[in-house]
């Protein structure tokens, strides 16, 4: 349902069609492989959505390895100390 609501808000704000389409399809990253912008944006939204769900915001999915996600691979997220420090700080940023 959040994909639909997000797309309604995006349309209301007159965001570009690529943004609306990407929001509608961020759980299906492969839809946008013909458009690098959509592909990257889908990966960002998918990663953020998954991270929020791991943190119990939305439909909780429990713990998971962010680095195993297809979206993390697309974004070339590196499993290094700097990235891990940043990700560990995220829960404090959203409270």
C-alpha atoms as an extended CHARMM CRD file, in Angstrom:
* protein
*
        95  EXT
         1         1  UNK       CA              0.0000000000        0.0000000000        0.0000000000  PROA      1               0.0000000000
         2         2  UNK       CA              2.8770000000        2.4150000000        0.6950000000  PROA      2               0.0000000000
         3         3  UNK       CA              3.9670000000        2.2790000000       -2.9320000000  PROA      3               0.0000000000
         4         4  UNK       CA              0.5230000000        3.4760000000       -4.0220000000  PROA      4               0.0000000000
         5         5  UNK       CA              0.2880000000        6.2090000000       -1.3880000000  PROA      5               0.0000000000
         6         6  UNK       CA              3.8260000000        7.3630000000       -2.1530000000  PROA      6               0.0000000000
         7         7  UNK       CA              3.0090000000        7.6370000000       -5.8330000000  PROA      7               0.0000000000
         8         8  UNK       CA             -0.1390000000        9.6510000000       -5.0580000000  PROA      8               0.0000000000
         9         9  UNK       CA              1.9000000000       12.1000000000       -2.9720000000  PROA      9               0.0000000000
        10        10  UNK       CA              4.5850000000       12.2900000000       -5.6680000000  PROA      10              0.0000000000
        11        11  UNK       CA              1.9820000000       13.0130000000       -8.3460000000  PROA      11              0.0000000000
        12        12  UNK       CA              0.3650000000       15.6680000000       -6.1290000000  PROA      12              0.0000000000
        13        13  UNK       CA              3.7680000000       17.3400000000       -5.7430000000  PROA      13              0.0000000000
        14        14  UNK       CA              4.2820000000       17.1180000000       -9.5220000000  PROA      14              0.0000000000
        15        15  UNK       CA              7.4720000000       15.0980000000       -9.1880000000  PROA      15              0.0000000000
        16        16  UNK       CA              8.9540000000       13.7510000000      -12.4230000000  PROA      16              0.0000000000
        17        17  UNK       CA              7.2650000000       10.6820000000      -13.8960000000  PROA      17              0.0000000000
        18        18  UNK       CA             10.4860000000        8.6840000000      -13.4180000000  PROA      18              0.0000000000
        19        19  UNK       CA             10.3100000000        9.3280000000       -9.6680000000  PROA      19              0.0000000000
        20        20  UNK       CA              6.6380000000        8.3370000000       -9.4710000000  PROA      20              0.0000000000
        21        21  UNK       CA              7.2230000000        5.1380000000      -11.4510000000  PROA      21              0.0000000000
        22        22  UNK       CA             10.2460000000        4.2460000000       -9.3590000000  PROA      22              0.0000000000
        23        23  UNK       CA              8.3220000000        4.7520000000       -6.1170000000  PROA      23              0.0000000000
        24        24  UNK       CA              5.5370000000        2.5250000000       -7.4000000000  PROA      24              0.0000000000
        25        25  UNK       CA              7.9720000000       -0.2640000000       -8.2460000000  PROA      25              0.0000000000
        26        26  UNK       CA             10.7700000000       -0.0890000000       -5.6680000000  PROA      26              0.0000000000
        27        27  UNK       CA             10.1270000000       -3.6640000000       -4.5350000000  PROA      27              0.0000000000
        28        28  UNK       CA             10.7430000000       -4.8510000000       -8.0900000000  PROA      28              0.0000000000
        29        29  UNK       CA             14.0940000000       -3.2870000000       -8.9250000000  PROA      29              0.0000000000
        30        30  UNK       CA             14.3900000000       -5.1290000000      -12.2330000000  PROA      30              0.0000000000
        31        31  UNK       CA             11.4910000000       -3.1560000000      -13.7570000000  PROA      31              0.0000000000
        32        32  UNK       CA             13.8340000000       -0.2490000000      -14.4190000000  PROA      32              0.0000000000
        33        33  UNK       CA             16.8980000000       -1.9270000000      -15.8990000000  PROA      33              0.0000000000
        34        34  UNK       CA             16.4250000000       -0.0150000000      -19.1520000000  PROA      34              0.0000000000
        35        35  UNK       CA             16.7850000000        3.3140000000      -17.3630000000  PROA      35              0.0000000000
        36        36  UNK       CA             19.8980000000        3.7200000000      -15.1640000000  PROA      36              0.0000000000
        37        37  UNK       CA             18.3000000000        6.6060000000      -13.2290000000  PROA      37              0.0000000000
        38        38  UNK       CA             15.2380000000        4.5200000000      -12.3340000000  PROA      38              0.0000000000
        39        39  UNK       CA             17.4350000000        1.5240000000      -11.5320000000  PROA      39              0.0000000000
        40        40  UNK       CA             19.6060000000        3.4840000000       -9.0840000000  PROA      40              0.0000000000
        41        41  UNK       CA             16.6670000000        5.3290000000       -7.5430000000  PROA      41              0.0000000000
        42        42  UNK       CA             14.7730000000        2.0390000000       -7.1100000000  PROA      42              0.0000000000
        43        43  UNK       CA             17.7940000000        0.5920000000       -5.3360000000  PROA      43              0.0000000000
        44        44  UNK       CA             18.0380000000        3.5820000000       -2.9690000000  PROA      44              0.0000000000
        45        45  UNK       CA             14.3450000000        3.4220000000       -2.0960000000  PROA      45              0.0000000000
        46        46  UNK       CA             14.4440000000       -0.3750000000       -1.7330000000  PROA      46              0.0000000000
        47        47  UNK       CA             17.4680000000       -0.2190000000        0.5700000000  PROA      47              0.0000000000
        48        48  UNK       CA             15.9200000000        2.5210000000        2.7140000000  PROA      48              0.0000000000
        49        49  UNK       CA             12.6090000000        0.6530000000        2.9000000000  PROA      49              0.0000000000
        50        50  UNK       CA             14.3280000000       -2.5720000000        3.9170000000  PROA      50              0.0000000000
        51        51  UNK       CA             16.4680000000       -0.8150000000        6.5050000000  PROA      51              0.0000000000
        52        52  UNK       CA             13.3750000000        0.8610000000        8.0110000000  PROA      52              0.0000000000
        53        53  UNK       CA             11.5980000000       -2.5000000000        8.2000000000  PROA      53              0.0000000000
        54        54  UNK       CA             14.5900000000       -4.1070000000        9.9260000000  PROA      54              0.0000000000
        55        55  UNK       CA             14.3560000000       -1.2730000000       12.4660000000  PROA      55              0.0000000000
        56        56  UNK       CA             10.6700000000       -2.0180000000       13.0530000000  PROA      56              0.0000000000
        57        57  UNK       CA              9.2830000000        0.8980000000       11.0540000000  PROA      57              0.0000000000
        58        58  UNK       CA              6.5400000000       -0.5420000000        8.8870000000  PROA      58              0.0000000000
        59        59  UNK       CA              6.1360000000       -4.2890000000        8.4570000000  PROA      59              0.0000000000
        60        60  UNK       CA              8.9340000000       -5.7020000000       10.5950000000  PROA      60              0.0000000000
        61        61  UNK       CA             11.1540000000       -8.2610000000        8.8990000000  PROA      61              0.0000000000
        62        62  UNK       CA             13.6980000000       -8.9020000000       11.6330000000  PROA      62              0.0000000000
        63        63  UNK       CA             17.4020000000       -8.7010000000       11.2730000000  PROA      63              0.0000000000
        64        64  UNK       CA             19.0910000000       -9.1340000000        7.9590000000  PROA      64              0.0000000000
        65        65  UNK       CA             22.3640000000       -8.5600000000        6.2210000000  PROA      65              0.0000000000
        66        66  UNK       CA             22.0490000000       -5.2890000000        4.3360000000  PROA      66              0.0000000000
        67        67  UNK       CA             25.1120000000       -6.1720000000        2.2560000000  PROA      67              0.0000000000
        68        68  UNK       CA             23.3680000000       -9.2520000000        0.8320000000  PROA      68              0.0000000000
        69        69  UNK       CA             20.5870000000       -7.1880000000       -0.7250000000  PROA      69              0.0000000000
        70        70  UNK       CA             20.4040000000       -6.7300000000       -4.4750000000  PROA      70              0.0000000000
        71        71  UNK       CA             19.9170000000       -3.0050000000       -3.9030000000  PROA      71              0.0000000000
        72        72  UNK       CA             23.1530000000       -2.8210000000       -1.8760000000  PROA      72              0.0000000000
        73        73  UNK       CA             24.9490000000       -4.5500000000       -4.7200000000  PROA      73              0.0000000000
        74        74  UNK       CA             23.5050000000       -2.1320000000       -7.2930000000  PROA      74              0.0000000000
        75        75  UNK       CA             24.6300000000        0.8160000000       -5.1750000000  PROA      75              0.0000000000
        76        76  UNK       CA             28.0330000000       -0.8230000000       -4.6510000000  PROA      76              0.0000000000
        77        77  UNK       CA             27.6610000000       -0.5700000000       -0.8820000000  PROA      77              0.0000000000
        78        78  UNK       CA             30.9850000000       -1.6390000000        0.5850000000  PROA      78              0.0000000000
        79        79  UNK       CA             31.1590000000       -3.6750000000        3.7790000000  PROA      79              0.0000000000
        80        80  UNK       CA             33.9290000000       -1.6100000000        5.3220000000  PROA      80              0.0000000000
        81        81  UNK       CA             34.3890000000        0.1200000000        8.6830000000  PROA      81              0.0000000000
        82        82  UNK       CA             33.2000000000        3.5130000000        7.4470000000  PROA      82              0.0000000000
        83        83  UNK       CA             29.9510000000        2.1290000000        5.9870000000  PROA      83              0.0000000000
        84        84  UNK       CA             29.2850000000       -0.0730000000        9.0170000000  PROA      84              0.0000000000
        85        85  UNK       CA             29.8220000000        2.9090000000       11.3580000000  PROA      85              0.0000000000
        86        86  UNK       CA             27.3590000000        4.9510000000        9.3030000000  PROA      86              0.0000000000
        87        87  UNK       CA             24.7440000000        2.1760000000        9.2300000000  PROA      87              0.0000000000
        88        88  UNK       CA             25.1020000000        1.6080000000       12.9710000000  PROA      88              0.0000000000
        89        89  UNK       CA             24.3360000000        5.3100000000       13.5200000000  PROA      89              0.0000000000
        90        90  UNK       CA             21.1320000000        5.2740000000       11.4230000000  PROA      90              0.0000000000
        91        91  UNK       CA             18.7670000000        4.1060000000       14.2100000000  PROA      91              0.0000000000
        92        92  UNK       CA             19.7250000000        7.1540000000       16.2770000000  PROA      92              0.0000000000
        93        93  UNK       CA             19.1100000000        9.4470000000       13.3310000000  PROA      93              0.0000000000
        94        94  UNK       CA             15.4910000000        8.3790000000       12.8310000000  PROA      94              0.0000000000
        95        95  UNK       CA             14.2490000000        8.4500000000       16.3970000000  PROA      95              0.0000000000
